[in-house]
Amino acid sequence: MGQNGVIRGEAMELPGTSYLYTIATLSITYAGFAALIVIFRQIIGGGVSNYDIFVIRSVLMRSFMIAFSAMLPPALALFDLSQSVIWRISSLFAALPLGLFTLTFLARRRAVTDLPISKWALVTIGSQALITIFLLMIAFGIFVKPAAGPFVISMAACLLVAANAYLVQIEVMLRGNVEKKKRK
């Protein structure tokens, strides 16, 4: 058995791989539901507002970030890297887009609506920021050993936050147009 669990030329499965594939599958499936809202709105005679497009785009971005991040560790395992390096790289590459998404969220939202931001949106932003910080801690080995457990928990938390954010927005989306209004 080699350094990375290789036996007779065959790599052993990275811990947490099945769970990560499940998270990726759920994330992509969940993204499909976002598209259904657009179709539902058109069936009931409502148009699709810029805010609807913002929400759908945000759902899709989160879903693809989660799916990519969840699939990265098994892909990196193919390069004969140590598990610690795999979890560090995966955590860093998961933290960067999530952090950028979180930092730009309010500006992107303000571009499409003047509606006041809800407490749930603030909880979502705060949660994403905490997950990003935790992923960076894993990447740099600060208080957290780079391993499957912390990374998998981070990805599950991302999926939970994304699902909650979408569920909170469904009511607004189904109510109707919330286009940006001029401030008086």
C-alpha positions in Angstrom: 0.0 0.0 0.0 1.4 3.4 -1.0 1.3 6.8 0.6 -2.2 7.6 -0.6 -3.9 4.2 -0.1 -2.9 2.7 -3.5 -3.1 -1.0 -3.7 -1.7 -2.8 -6.8 -2.4 0.3 -9.0 -5.9 0.9 -7.8 -6.7 4.0 -5.8 -8.9 3.6 -2.7 -12.0 5.8 -2.6 -11.4 9.1 -0.8 -13.4 9.3 2.5 -16.7 11.1 2.0 -16.8 10.7 -1.7 -20.3 9.1 -1.8 -21.7 11.8 0.4 -20.1 14.5 -1.8 -21.6 13.0 -4.9 -25.0 13.0 -3.2 -24.6 16.7 -2.3 -23.6 17.4 -5.9 -26.7 15.5 -7.2 -29.0 17.2 -4.7 -27.6 20.6 -5.7 -28.1 20.1 -9.4 -31.6 18.7 -8.8 -32.4 21.7 -6.7 -31.3 24.0 -9.5 -33.8 22.4 -11.7 -36.6 23.4 -9.4 -35.5 27.0 -9.8 -36.3 26.8 -13.5 -39.7 25.4 -12.7 -40.7 28.6 -11.0 -40.1 30.5 -14.2 -42.3 28.1 -16.1 -45.0 28.2 -13.4 -45.1 32.0 -13.5 -45.5 32.0 -17.2 -48.3 29.3 -17.0 -50.3 31.4 -14.5 -49.9 34.5 -16.7 -47.2 36.3 -14.8 -44.1 37.7 -16.4 -40.6 37.1 -15.2 -39.2 40.2 -13.5 -35.6 41.2 -13.2 -35.8 40.2 -9.6 -37.0 36.7 -10.6 -34.0 36.4 -12.9 -31.7 37.5 -10.1 -33.1 34.9 -7.8 -32.9 32.1 -10.4 -29.4 33.1 -11.4 -28.4 33.2 -7.7 -29.9 29.7 -7.2 -28.1 28.4 -10.2 -24.8 30.0 -9.3 -25.0 28.5 -5.7 -26.0 25.1 -7.1 -23.1 24.9 -9.6 -20.6 26.2 -7.0 -21.7 23.5 -4.6 -21.7 20.7 -7.2 -18.3 21.7 -8.5 -16.9 22.0 -5.0 -18.3 18.6 -4.0 -16.9 16.9 -7.1 -13.4 18.5 -6.8 -12.0 16.2 -4.0 -12.6 12.9 -5.9 -11.1 14.5 -9.0 -8.0 15.7 -7.2 -7.6 12.2 -5.7 -6.8 11.0 -9.3 -3.6 13.0 -9.1 -2.0 11.0 -6.3 -2.0 13.9 -3.8 -2.1 13.4 -0.1 -5.5 13.6 1.5 -4.5 16.7 3.4 -3.5 18.5 0.2 -6.8 17.4 -1.5 -8.9 18.8 1.4 -6.8 22.0 1.5 -7.1 22.6 -2.3 -10.8 21.7 -2.3 -11.6 24.0 0.6 -9.7 26.9 -1.0 -11.5 26.4 -4.3 -14.8 26.2 -2.6 -14.2 29.3 -0.5 -13.2 31.6 -3.3 -16.3 31.6 -5.4 -18.6 31.4 -2.3 -16.8 34.4 -0.8 -17.0 36.4 -4.0 -20.7 35.5 -4.4 -21.4 36.6 -0.8 -19.4 39.8 -1.1 -21.2 40.9 -4.3 -24.7 39.8 -3.3 -26.0 43.1 -2.0 -24.7 45.1 -5.0 -26.2 42.6 -7.4 -29.5 42.6 -5.6 -29.6 46.4 -5.4 -29.3 46.5 -9.2 -32.7 44.8 -9.6 -34.8 45.9 -6.7 -35.2 48.5 -4.0 -37.1 46.2 -1.7 -35.6 46.3 1.8 -33.4 43.3 2.5 -35.1 40.8 4.7 -33.7 39.4 7.9 -33.6 36.0 6.2 -31.4 37.4 3.4 -29.1 38.8 6.1 -29.0 35.4 7.8 -28.1 33.8 4.4 -25.3 36.3 3.8 -24.0 35.8 7.3 -24.1 32.1 7.0 -22.4 32.1 3.7 -19.7 34.3 5.1 -19.2 32.0 8.1 -19.0 28.9 5.8 -16.4 30.8 3.6 -14.3 31.6 6.7 -14.6 27.9 7.8 -13.5 26.7 4.4 -10.5 29.1 4.5 -9.6 27.8 8.0 -9.6 24.2 6.6 -7.5 25.3 3.6 -4.9 26.9 5.8 -5.1 24.4 8.6 -6.2 27.1 11.2 -7.9 25.4 14.1 -9.2 22.7 11.8 -7.4 19.7 10.4 -7.9 19.5 6.6 -10.0 16.3 6.3 -13.1 14.9 4.8 -15.4 15.7 7.8 -15.0 19.5 8.0 -15.2 19.8 4.2 -18.3 17.6 3.8 -20.0 19.5 6.7 -19.2 22.8 4.9 -20.7 21.5 1.6 -23.9 20.3 3.4 -24.2 23.7 5.1 -23.8 25.4 1.8 -26.6 23.3 0.4 -28.8 24.0 3.4 -28.3 27.7 3.2 -28.9 27.7 -0.5 -32.2 25.8 -0.1 -33.4 28.1 2.7 -32.6 31.2 0.6 -34.6 29.8 -2.3 -37.5 28.8 -0.2 -37.7 32.2 1.4 -37.7 33.8 -2.1 -40.4 31.6 -3.6 -43.2 33.7 -2.0 -41.8 36.9 -3.4 -41.4 35.4 -6.8 -44.9 34.0 -6.9 -46.5 37.2 -5.7 -45.5 39.1 -8.8 -43.3 41.8 -10.1 -40.8 43.5 -7.8 -38.9 45.4 -10.4 -36.6 48.2 -9.2 -38.6 51.2 -8.4 -37.3 54.8 -8.5 -36.6 56.2 -5.1 -38.5 59.5 -4.5 
